[in-house]
Amino acid sequence: MNFHDVRFPASLSFGSIGGPERRTDVVTLANGHEERNTPWAHSRRRYDAGLGLRALEDIEALIAFFEARQGQMFGFRWKDWSDYKSARATQEVAFDDQVIGMGDGAERVFQLSKTYRSGSFDYQRPIAKPVLGSVRVGVEQDPLQEGVDYQLDSAQGLITLTHPPEAGLAVKAGFEFDVPVRFDTDRIQTSVASFQAGDVPNVPVVEVRV
């Protein structure tokens, strides 16, 4: 797909708002009960990059980035400051943050993922854009070394182990990650006078599947 492996300036995304959205089809039956279904296996995130602009230099950087992506044409990386690593917000990344798979004695390739839990329910989110240099991998309680014990595909978030883990052994990983997104508009309207008066432009950004 059309994707530029560059990150939107993190200093600008810091002040943005946004988060996950779901699509749920709700049908109310004649007896008042509901039937609910969703065509999406995974949530999709939306953001507004305009709220992160604080100075005229930020607008200049935004326009340059927008033009280089040709509007909606090319995707890019986005740092979601509210959810960008495998560990808790106040903790450092460690190799045993997430269980990304179980060994069966044959499989060597595992997808990075992050699990969200609430009560007895959970959701496993695939991670396709890990941040280079942040990924840590291990099997059970043993950390592994990149380049020796495993290889990382940073474009797809795939871990390829040198040797398949034995059956029943947990493959674990810790990492920081970006969200693959694109601009959700082909137009950016800015005004210096309006910006200095506190009116920021609307710059919608939406997650893309990769």
NORLINUR-V544936 format. One record per residue. N is the residue number from 1. RES is the residue in one small letter. SS is DSSP state (A for helix, B for strand, O for the rest). OMEGA is omega in degrees with one decimal (999 if undefined). Layout:
N:RES:SS:OMEGA ; N:RES:SS:OMEGA
This chain:
1:m:O:180.0 ; 2:n:O:-176.2 ; 3:f:B:173.7 ; 4:h:B:-176.6 ; 5:d:B:177.0 ; 6:v:B:-177.3 ; 7:r:B:170.8 ; 8:f:O:-176.4 ; 9:p:O:-175.6 ; 10:a:A:179.3 ; 11:s:A:178.5 ; 12:l:A:179.5 ; 13:s:A:-177.4 ; 14:f:O:-177.5 ; 15:g:O:-176.9 ; 16:s:O:173.8 ; 17:i:B:179.6 ; 18:g:B:-179.0 ; 19:g:B:-175.4 ; 20:p:B:171.6 ; 21:e:B:177.1 ; 22:r:O:174.1 ; 23:r:O:-177.7 ; 24:t:O:175.4 ; 25:d:B:-177.9 ; 26:v:B:177.6 ; 27:v:B:176.9 ; 28:t:B:-178.3 ; 29:l:O:-178.1 ; 30:a:O:-179.0 ; 31:n:O:178.2 ; 32:g:O:176.8 ; 33:h:O:-178.8 ; 34:e:B:167.4 ; 35:e:B:-176.9 ; 36:r:B:-179.4 ; 37:n:B:178.0 ; 38:t:O:176.1 ; 39:p:O:-177.1 ; 40:w:O:173.2 ; 41:a:O:-176.8 ; 42:h:O:178.1 ; 43:s:O:178.5 ; 44:r:B:-174.8 ; 45:r:B:176.2 ; 46:r:B:-179.5 ; 47:y:B:172.1 ; 48:d:B:-176.6 ; 49:a:A:-175.9 ; 50:g:A:-176.2 ; 51:l:A:179.0 ; 52:g:A:-177.9 ; 53:l:O:-176.3 ; 54:r:O:-177.4 ; 55:a:O:179.5 ; 56:l:A:177.2 ; 57:e:A:178.1 ; 58:d:A:177.4 ; 59:i:A:178.4 ; 60:e:A:179.3 ; 61:a:A:178.7 ; 62:l:A:-178.3 ; 63:i:A:178.6 ; 64:a:A:-179.9 ; 65:f:A:179.8 ; 66:f:A:-179.1 ; 67:e:A:-179.8 ; 68:a:A:177.4 ; 69:r:O:-178.1 ; 70:q:O:179.2 ; 71:g:O:-178.5 ; 72:q:O:-170.0 ; 73:m:O:-174.0 ; 74:f:O:175.9 ; 75:g:B:-179.0 ; 76:f:B:179.0 ; 77:r:B:179.8 ; 78:w:B:176.0 ; 79:k:O:176.0 ; 80:d:O:-172.8 ; 81:w:O:179.3 ; 82:s:O:-176.7 ; 83:d:O:-175.5 ; 84:y:O:178.7 ; 85:k:B:-175.9 ; 86:s:O:-178.9 ; 87:a:O:173.5 ; 88:r:O:-172.9 ; 89:a:O:-175.6 ; 90:t:O:-176.4 ; 91:q:O:177.5 ; 92:e:O:178.4 ; 93:v:O:176.8 ; 94:a:O:-173.8 ; 95:f:O:-177.2 ; 96:d:O:179.7 ; 97:d:O:-172.9 ; 98:q:B:170.1 ; 99:v:B:-175.9 ; 100:i:B:178.4 ; 101:g:B:177.7 ; 102:m:B:179.0 ; 103:g:O:175.0 ; 104:d:O:-180.0 ; 105:g:O:-178.3 ; 106:a:O:-175.9 ; 107:e:O:178.4 ; 108:r:O:-175.0 ; 109:v:B:-178.2 ; 110:f:B:178.8 ; 111:q:B:172.5 ; 112:l:O:-179.2 ; 113:s:B:176.2 ; 114:k:B:-177.9 ; 115:t:B:177.0 ; 116:y:B:-175.8 ; 117:r:B:173.1 ; 118:s:B:-176.0 ; 119:g:O:-179.7 ; 120:s:O:-177.4 ; 121:f:B:177.6 ; 122:d:B:177.8 ; 123:y:B:-179.3 ; 124:q:B:-176.8 ; 125:r:B:175.6 ; 126:p:B:178.3 ; 127:i:O:-174.2 ; 128:a:O:-174.8 ; 129:k:O:175.9 ; 130:p:B:178.6 ; 131:v:O:-179.7 ; 132:l:O:178.8 ; 133:g:O:-177.1 ; 134:s:O:-171.9 ; 135:v:O:175.4 ; 136:r:B:-176.7 ; 137:v:B:176.8 ; 138:g:B:172.9 ; 139:v:B:-173.0 ; 140:e:O:-177.7 ; 141:q:O:-176.3 ; 142:d:B:175.7 ; 143:p:B:179.7 ; 144:l:O:-178.3 ; 145:q:O:179.3 ; 146:e:B:-178.8 ; 147:g:O:178.4 ; 148:v:O:-177.2 ; 149:d:O:-179.3 ; 150:y:B:174.4 ; 151:q:B:-179.7 ; 152:l:B:170.0 ; 153:d:B:-174.8 ; 154:s:O:179.1 ; 155:a:O:-177.6 ; 156:q:O:-179.1 ; 157:g:O:-178.4 ; 158:l:B:175.6 ; 159:i:B:176.6 ; 160:t:B:-179.3 ; 161:l:B:178.2 ; 162:t:O:178.9 ; 163:h:O:179.3 ; 164:p:O:178.2 ; 165:p:O:179.9 ; 166:e:O:-178.7 ; 167:a:O:177.4 ; 168:g:O:178.5 ; 169:l:O:-178.3 ; 170:a:B:173.8 ; 171:v:B:-172.9 ; 172:k:B:-179.9 ; 173:a:B:171.5 ; 174:g:B:-172.1 ; 175:f:O:162.1 ; 176:e:B:-176.2 ; 177:f:B:174.2 ; 178:d:O:176.1 ; 179:v:B:174.6 ; 180:p:B:-175.4 ; 181:v:B:169.5 ; 182:r:B:171.5 ; 183:f:B:179.5 ; 184:d:O:177.8 ; 185:t:O:173.4 ; 186:d:O:-177.1 ; 187:r:O:171.7 ; 188:i:O:-179.7 ; 189:q:O:-179.6 ; 190:t:O:175.8 ; 191:s:O:-179.6 ; 192:v:A:-178.8 ; 193:a:A:-179.8 ; 194:s:A:-179.7 ; 195:f:A:179.4 ; 196:q:A:177.4 ; 197:a:O:176.8 ; 198:g:O:-179.7 ; 199:d:O:-177.7 ; 200:v:O:-179.3 ; 201:p:O:175.7 ; 202:n:O:-177.3 ; 203:v:O:-177.4 ; 204:p:B:178.2 ; 205:v:B:-176.7 ; 206:v:B:179.0 ; 207:e:B:176.5 ; 208:v:O:176.1 ; 209:r:O:178.5 ; 210:v:O:999
